[in-house]
Amino acid sequence: MEAGGLQERQEEFIAETGLDFSFIFVLSEGASGNPAVVEDVVAYADRIGSPDFPILAGGDGTVADATPLSQIAHPEICVFTPEFEIVECFEGHGGTDEAFDVIRSHAGIE
């Protein structure tokens, strides 16, 4: 899924479930292919419509070091609890739908 569609998906999921939910998007590469820096995040946020979820520069490998995400496969997505514990991670297209299913299950919404 193109990140530009995440704002709408986020709003739909919140309306459906009533959960306090937000994507946190990590940009690992800038448009040049170099590791993402703050300027890349600003340009990317503008490109996808300035969503209300945070977009972080993750080009330094911190995300890969702290999570099961490789930052090699695209897209990758993890589900976190409100306490930022990792519930499950996915890679590839379709991961958002799988993640939403895990969130529903974890919240007791079937």
C-alpha positions in Angstrom: 0.0 0.0 0.0 1.2 3.5 -0.8 1.7 5.4 2.4 -0.6 8.1 0.9 -3.5 5.8 1.6 -2.7 5.2 5.3 -4.4 8.3 6.6 -7.7 7.2 5.2 -7.2 3.6 6.4 -6.3 4.9 9.9 -9.5 7.0 10.0 -11.7 4.1 8.8 -10.2 1.7 11.3 -10.7 4.1 14.2 -14.4 4.7 13.1 -14.9 0.9 12.8 -13.3 -0.1 16.1 -13.4 3.0 18.3 -9.8 2.2 19.3 -7.3 5.0 19.9 -5.0 4.1 17.0 -2.3 5.6 15.0 0.2 4.6 12.4 3.8 5.5 13.0 5.6 5.5 9.7 9.4 5.1 9.4 11.0 6.2 6.2 14.3 4.3 5.8 15.4 5.8 2.4 15.1 9.2 0.9 14.2 9.8 -2.8 18.0 9.6 -3.6 18.2 6.1 -2.2 20.4 7.3 0.7 19.4 6.8 4.3 16.5 9.0 5.2 17.1 12.2 7.1 14.7 14.9 8.4 14.6 16.7 5.1 13.4 13.5 3.4 10.7 13.1 6.0 9.4 16.6 5.4 9.3 16.1 1.6 7.6 12.7 1.9 5.0 14.0 4.3 4.2 16.8 1.9 4.0 14.3 -1.0 1.5 12.0 0.8 -0.7 14.8 2.0 0.7 15.7 5.4 -1.0 12.9 7.4 -1.6 13.3 11.2 0.4 10.2 12.1 4.1 10.7 12.8 6.7 10.0 10.1 10.2 9.3 11.3 13.6 9.1 9.6 14.9 5.6 10.2 17.9 5.6 7.9 20.4 5.0 10.6 19.3 1.4 11.3 17.9 2.1 14.7 14.5 0.6 13.7 16.1 -2.6 12.4 18.2 -2.9 15.6 15.2 -2.4 17.9 12.5 -4.5 16.1 12.2 -7.6 13.9 11.9 -5.3 10.9 14.8 -5.7 8.4 14.2 -2.4 6.6 15.0 -4.5 3.4 11.6 -5.8 2.5 9.0 -3.1 1.7 6.5 -2.6 3.1 7.0 -3.9 6.7 4.5 -3.3 9.5 4.5 -4.2 13.2 1.6 -4.1 15.7 2.5 -2.5 19.0 0.5 -2.4 22.3 -0.2 1.0 23.9 2.9 0.2 26.0 5.0 -0.2 22.8 5.4 -4.0 23.1 5.6 -5.7 19.8 2.6 -8.1 19.2 3.5 -9.2 15.7 5.2 -8.0 12.5 4.5 -8.5 8.8 6.2 -7.8 5.5 4.8 -7.4 2.0 1.6 -6.1 0.6 -1.4 -7.1 2.6 0.4 -6.6 5.9 -1.9 -3.7 6.9 -5.0 -5.9 6.7 -3.2 -8.6 8.7 -2.1 -6.1 11.2 -5.6 -4.7 11.6 -6.9 -8.3 12.3 -4.2 -8.7 15.0 -5.2 -5.4 16.6 -8.9 -6.4 16.6 -8.1 -9.7 18.2 -5.7 -8.2 20.7 -8.4 -5.7 21.7 -11.1 -8.4 21.9 -12.9 -7.3 18.8 -13.8 -10.2 16.5 
